């Protein structure tokens, strides 16, 4: 199952309190970036983020889910209606996210 464009637009609206959010479509799903670093994605209309320590601290009871077969587990974001929480979550994660790989 692929994610809908409508769900992507909803998540992007919920993240509108952050500057420099971008995304890339990939095989029917969406990879999400904050200031050039991947922090999560939308998979089967689920908003998942990388399980970095800051995210685990802010969502200690979050379910771990696999975005697709063979992938590493990620944290399911349940509190998607709370824009302030989402801003805090993504900002807290930033320093723990790997920098974007540069290809030559």
GUKOLTOR-43034 format. One record per residue (C-alpha): x, y, z; residue number from 1; residue in one letter. Coordinates in nm, 2 decimals. Layout:
<atoms>
<atom><X>X</X><Y>Y</Y><Z>Z</Z><kollum>NUM</kollum><zator>A</zator></atom>
...
</atoms>
This chain:
<atoms>
<atom><X>0.00</X><Y>0.00</Y><Z>0.00</Z><kollum>1</kollum><zator>X</zator></atom>
<atom><X>0.12</X><Y>0.35</Y><Z>-0.08</Z><kollum>2</kollum><zator>X</zator></atom>
<atom><X>0.07</X><Y>0.67</Y><Z>0.11</Z><kollum>3</kollum><zator>X</zator></atom>
<atom><X>-0.18</X><Y>0.92</Y><Z>-0.01</Z><kollum>4</kollum><zator>X</zator></atom>
<atom><X>-0.08</X><Y>1.27</Y><Z>-0.12</Z><kollum>5</kollum><zator>X</zator></atom>
<atom><X>-0.36</X><Y>1.40</Y><Z>0.11</Z><kollum>6</kollum><zator>X</zator></atom>
<atom><X>-0.19</X><Y>1.24</Y><Z>0.41</Z><kollum>7</kollum><zator>X</zator></atom>
<atom><X>0.14</X><Y>1.39</Y><Z>0.31</Z><kollum>8</kollum><zator>X</zator></atom>
<atom><X>-0.02</X><Y>1.74</Y><Z>0.28</Z><kollum>9</kollum><zator>X</zator></atom>
<atom><X>-0.18</X><Y>1.69</Y><Z>0.63</Z><kollum>10</kollum><zator>X</zator></atom>
<atom><X>0.16</X><Y>1.60</Y><Z>0.79</Z><kollum>11</kollum><zator>X</zator></atom>
<atom><X>0.33</X><Y>1.89</Y><Z>0.61</Z><kollum>12</kollum><zator>X</zator></atom>
<atom><X>0.06</X><Y>2.12</Y><Z>0.75</Z><kollum>13</kollum><zator>X</zator></atom>
<atom><X>0.12</X><Y>1.98</Y><Z>1.10</Z><kollum>14</kollum><zator>X</zator></atom>
<atom><X>0.49</X><Y>2.05</Y><Z>1.06</Z><kollum>15</kollum><zator>X</zator></atom>
<atom><X>0.43</X><Y>2.40</Y><Z>0.93</Z><kollum>16</kollum><zator>X</zator></atom>
<atom><X>0.57</X><Y>2.55</Y><Z>1.25</Z><kollum>17</kollum><zator>X</zator></atom>
<atom><X>0.92</X><Y>2.44</Y><Z>1.13</Z><kollum>18</kollum><zator>X</zator></atom>
<atom><X>1.12</X><Y>2.61</Y><Z>0.86</Z><kollum>19</kollum><zator>X</zator></atom>
<atom><X>1.30</X><Y>2.41</Y><Z>0.59</Z><kollum>20</kollum><zator>X</zator></atom>
<atom><X>1.09</X><Y>2.10</Y><Z>0.59</Z><kollum>21</kollum><zator>X</zator></atom>
<atom><X>1.11</X><Y>1.91</Y><Z>0.26</Z><kollum>22</kollum><zator>X</zator></atom>
<atom><X>1.02</X><Y>1.57</Y><Z>0.13</Z><kollum>23</kollum><zator>X</zator></atom>
<atom><X>1.11</X><Y>1.33</Y><Z>-0.15</Z><kollum>24</kollum><zator>X</zator></atom>
<atom><X>0.87</X><Y>1.08</Y><Z>-0.30</Z><kollum>25</kollum><zator>X</zator></atom>
<atom><X>1.01</X><Y>0.73</Y><Z>-0.31</Z><kollum>26</kollum><zator>X</zator></atom>
<atom><X>0.83</X><Y>0.42</Y><Z>-0.44</Z><kollum>27</kollum><zator>X</zator></atom>
<atom><X>0.48</X><Y>0.55</Y><Z>-0.32</Z><kollum>28</kollum><zator>X</zator></atom>
<atom><X>0.61</X><Y>0.67</Y><Z>0.01</Z><kollum>29</kollum><zator>X</zator></atom>
<atom><X>0.76</X><Y>1.00</Y><Z>0.13</Z><kollum>30</kollum><zator>X</zator></atom>
<atom><X>1.10</X><Y>1.07</Y><Z>0.30</Z><kollum>31</kollum><zator>X</zator></atom>
<atom><X>1.09</X><Y>1.38</Y><Z>0.52</Z><kollum>32</kollum><zator>X</zator></atom>
<atom><X>1.38</X><Y>1.61</Y><Z>0.58</Z><kollum>33</kollum><zator>X</zator></atom>
<atom><X>1.45</X><Y>1.89</Y><Z>0.83</Z><kollum>34</kollum><zator>X</zator></atom>
<atom><X>1.72</X><Y>2.13</Y><Z>0.73</Z><kollum>35</kollum><zator>X</zator></atom>
<atom><X>1.86</X><Y>1.87</Y><Z>0.49</Z><kollum>36</kollum><zator>X</zator></atom>
<atom><X>1.86</X><Y>1.58</Y><Z>0.73</Z><kollum>37</kollum><zator>X</zator></atom>
<atom><X>1.63</X><Y>1.28</Y><Z>0.71</Z><kollum>38</kollum><zator>X</zator></atom>
<atom><X>1.42</X><Y>1.26</Y><Z>1.03</Z><kollum>39</kollum><zator>X</zator></atom>
<atom><X>1.14</X><Y>1.03</Y><Z>0.92</Z><kollum>40</kollum><zator>X</zator></atom>
<atom><X>0.89</X><Y>0.95</Y><Z>0.66</Z><kollum>41</kollum><zator>X</zator></atom>
<atom><X>0.53</X><Y>0.86</Y><Z>0.57</Z><kollum>42</kollum><zator>X</zator></atom>
<atom><X>0.48</X><Y>0.49</Y><Z>0.51</Z><kollum>43</kollum><zator>X</zator></atom>
<atom><X>0.14</X><Y>0.34</Y><Z>0.44</Z><kollum>44</kollum><zator>X</zator></atom>
<atom><X>-0.02</X><Y>0.66</Y><Z>0.57</Z><kollum>45</kollum><zator>X</zator></atom>
<atom><X>0.18</X><Y>0.64</Y><Z>0.90</Z><kollum>46</kollum><zator>X</zator></atom>
<atom><X>0.41</X><Y>0.91</Y><Z>1.02</Z><kollum>47</kollum><zator>X</zator></atom>
<atom><X>0.73</X><Y>0.74</Y><Z>1.14</Z><kollum>48</kollum><zator>X</zator></atom>
<atom><X>1.05</X><Y>0.90</Y><Z>1.28</Z><kollum>49</kollum><zator>X</zator></atom>
<atom><X>1.40</X><Y>0.77</Y><Z>1.34</Z><kollum>50</kollum><zator>X</zator></atom>
<atom><X>1.45</X><Y>0.62</Y><Z>1.68</Z><kollum>51</kollum><zator>X</zator></atom>
<atom><X>1.71</X><Y>0.87</Y><Z>1.80</Z><kollum>52</kollum><zator>X</zator></atom>
<atom><X>1.74</X><Y>0.92</Y><Z>2.18</Z><kollum>53</kollum><zator>X</zator></atom>
<atom><X>1.56</X><Y>1.26</Y><Z>2.17</Z><kollum>54</kollum><zator>X</zator></atom>
<atom><X>1.26</X><Y>1.11</Y><Z>2.00</Z><kollum>55</kollum><zator>X</zator></atom>
<atom><X>1.25</X><Y>0.81</Y><Z>2.24</Z><kollum>56</kollum><zator>X</zator></atom>
<atom><X>1.27</X><Y>1.05</Y><Z>2.54</Z><kollum>57</kollum><zator>X</zator></atom>
<atom><X>0.98</X><Y>1.25</Y><Z>2.41</Z><kollum>58</kollum><zator>X</zator></atom>
<atom><X>0.77</X><Y>0.95</Y><Z>2.31</Z><kollum>59</kollum><zator>X</zator></atom>
<atom><X>0.87</X><Y>0.68</Y><Z>2.56</Z><kollum>60</kollum><zator>X</zator></atom>
<atom><X>0.56</X><Y>0.47</Y><Z>2.49</Z><kollum>61</kollum><zator>X</zator></atom>
<atom><X>0.56</X><Y>0.50</Y><Z>2.11</Z><kollum>62</kollum><zator>X</zator></atom>
<atom><X>0.52</X><Y>0.18</Y><Z>1.91</Z><kollum>63</kollum><zator>X</zator></atom>
<atom><X>0.81</X><Y>0.07</Y><Z>1.70</Z><kollum>64</kollum><zator>X</zator></atom>
<atom><X>0.70</X><Y>-0.02</Y><Z>1.35</Z><kollum>65</kollum><zator>X</zator></atom>
<atom><X>0.87</X><Y>-0.13</Y><Z>1.03</Z><kollum>66</kollum><zator>X</zator></atom>
<atom><X>0.82</X><Y>0.12</Y><Z>0.74</Z><kollum>67</kollum><zator>X</zator></atom>
<atom><X>0.85</X><Y>-0.16</Y><Z>0.48</Z><kollum>68</kollum><zator>X</zator></atom>
<atom><X>0.98</X><Y>-0.51</Y><Z>0.47</Z><kollum>69</kollum><zator>X</zator></atom>
<atom><X>1.35</X><Y>-0.54</Y><Z>0.55</Z><kollum>70</kollum><zator>X</zator></atom>
<atom><X>1.38</X><Y>-0.19</Y><Z>0.70</Z><kollum>71</kollum><zator>X</zator></atom>
<atom><X>1.49</X><Y>-0.09</Y><Z>1.05</Z><kollum>72</kollum><zator>X</zator></atom>
<atom><X>1.21</X><Y>-0.01</Y><Z>1.29</Z><kollum>73</kollum><zator>X</zator></atom>
<atom><X>1.10</X><Y>0.35</Y><Z>1.34</Z><kollum>74</kollum><zator>X</zator></atom>
<atom><X>0.89</X><Y>0.52</Y><Z>1.60</Z><kollum>75</kollum><zator>X</zator></atom>
<atom><X>0.52</X><Y>0.58</Y><Z>1.52</Z><kollum>76</kollum><zator>X</zator></atom>
<atom><X>0.41</X><Y>0.93</Y><Z>1.59</Z><kollum>77</kollum><zator>X</zator></atom>
<atom><X>0.06</X><Y>0.91</Y><Z>1.75</Z><kollum>78</kollum><zator>X</zator></atom>
<atom><X>0.03</X><Y>1.28</Y><Z>1.86</Z><kollum>79</kollum><zator>X</zator></atom>
<atom><X>0.00</X><Y>1.40</Y><Z>1.50</Z><kollum>80</kollum><zator>X</zator></atom>
<atom><X>-0.26</X><Y>1.66</Y><Z>1.59</Z><kollum>81</kollum><zator>X</zator></atom>
<atom><X>-0.03</X><Y>1.86</Y><Z>1.82</Z><kollum>82</kollum><zator>X</zator></atom>
<atom><X>0.17</X><Y>2.10</Y><Z>1.61</Z><kollum>83</kollum><zator>X</zator></atom>
<atom><X>0.37</X><Y>2.23</Y><Z>1.90</Z><kollum>84</kollum><zator>X</zator></atom>
<atom><X>0.48</X><Y>1.88</Y><Z>2.01</Z><kollum>85</kollum><zator>X</zator></atom>
<atom><X>0.58</X><Y>1.80</Y><Z>1.65</Z><kollum>86</kollum><zator>X</zator></atom>
<atom><X>0.79</X><Y>2.11</Y><Z>1.63</Z><kollum>87</kollum><zator>X</zator></atom>
<atom><X>0.96</X><Y>2.03</Y><Z>1.96</Z><kollum>88</kollum><zator>X</zator></atom>
<atom><X>1.01</X><Y>1.66</Y><Z>1.85</Z><kollum>89</kollum><zator>X</zator></atom>
<atom><X>1.18</X><Y>1.74</Y><Z>1.52</Z><kollum>90</kollum><zator>X</zator></atom>
<atom><X>1.39</X><Y>2.02</Y><Z>1.66</Z><kollum>91</kollum><zator>X</zator></atom>
<atom><X>1.51</X><Y>1.79</Y><Z>1.95</Z><kollum>92</kollum><zator>X</zator></atom>
<atom><X>1.60</X><Y>1.52</Y><Z>1.70</Z><kollum>93</kollum><zator>X</zator></atom>
<atom><X>1.81</X><Y>1.74</Y><Z>1.47</Z><kollum>94</kollum><zator>X</zator></atom>
<atom><X>2.15</X><Y>1.72</Y><Z>1.64</Z><kollum>95</kollum><zator>X</zator></atom>
<atom><X>2.13</X><Y>1.34</Y><Z>1.64</Z><kollum>96</kollum><zator>X</zator></atom>
<atom><X>2.05</X><Y>1.30</Y><Z>1.28</Z><kollum>97</kollum><zator>X</zator></atom>
<atom><X>2.32</X><Y>1.21</Y><Z>1.03</Z><kollum>98</kollum><zator>X</zator></atom>
<atom><X>2.42</X><Y>1.48</Y><Z>0.78</Z><kollum>99</kollum><zator>X</zator></atom>
<atom><X>2.31</X><Y>1.42</Y><Z>0.43</Z><kollum>100</kollum><zator>X</zator></atom>
<atom><X>2.55</X><Y>1.21</Y><Z>0.23</Z><kollum>101</kollum><zator>X</zator></atom>
<atom><X>2.72</X><Y>1.40</Y><Z>-0.05</Z><kollum>102</kollum><zator>X</zator></atom>
<atom><X>2.76</X><Y>1.21</Y><Z>-0.38</Z><kollum>103</kollum><zator>X</zator></atom>
<atom><X>3.02</X><Y>1.30</Y><Z>-0.63</Z><kollum>104</kollum><zator>X</zator></atom>
</atoms>
